[in-house]
């Protein structure tokens, strides 16, 4: 399952909007969703500063700042397709790669 983290700050209206978008998409497409206040982590605050909100999918930054629901959906769809293909290929290698002597 995809892991989505939204890096935000307290009283960040744009962060609230992105969180609502994420929750809406999550109601249709399963993924874990976490919101993290970067002011509670000095390393994250230094790294991301005012570039919030930031969306991480499986710990990789995919979006930041102002974004649309379409942007978010495309990022989730891309992550879903990236996750499915390796599993399919692994299965096919396992199934077809082994040949009886």
N, C-alpha and C positions, 0 to 999 in steps of 0.2 A: 504494500500500500504506500502511496505517496505521502510524504511528510512535508507539510507547508508550515512555515514560520513567518509571521509578520512582525518585523521589527518596527517598534513605534515609540512614542513618547506620550506622557500624560498631557491631556488637553490638546491633542493633535486631531483637528477635525478631519483632515485628509486620511489619517490613520483609521479613524472611525468608519469613514466611507469604505475604505479598502477592506476592513474587517467585515462589514455588512455584505459587500460583494462576495467575499470568500465564503461566508456562511450561506449565502444564497446558492452559490455554485456547489458547495458541499452537500446541500440538500438533494442535489441531483447526481453528483459524482462523488463517491466515497474517497476521502483522504483525511489524514489527521491534521488538525489545525491548532496552532499554538500562537499566542500573541506574547511578545517579549518587549518589555520596556527597556530601551537601551540605556536609560539613565541609571538603571540599577546595576550596570556592568560597565566599568570604566573602559575596558578594552573595546567593547562594542560602540560606546559613545565616541571614543577617539576615532574608531575606524569609519563609522557612518555619519557622525556629526549631524548636519542638517539635511542629509539625503534621505529623509524618511517620508513616507513609509518605504520599507524595503521588503520585498517578498523573496524568501528563500524556498526553493523546492529541493528537498533532499540535501539540504545544507549548501546549495548553490544559488547565488544571487541571480534572479531571472527578471525582476522588475524593480523599479524604484521611482519615487516621486508620484506625480499624477499619472493615473492609469484608468482605463475603462474596464467595464465588465468583460468586453470582448478581448482585451489584452490579457486579462486574468484567465479567461476560459481557454484561450489559445495556449497559454503557458501550461495549464493543467493538461490539456489534450496532448501537447508535445511530450510532457513528462510521462503520461500514460502510454503513449506509443513507444517511447524509448524504453520503458520498463517491460512492455509486453514482448517486443521483438527478441531481446536477449533470452527471455525465458522460452520462447518458441524455438529459437535456434538451439538452445541447450537441450531441449527435449528431442529435437530432430537428430542432433548429433548422437545423443544417447541411444535413441531408438534405431537409427539407420547406420550409425557409425560402428556398431558392434556387429561383426559378422561371425557366424559359426564357422569353425575350421572344416 
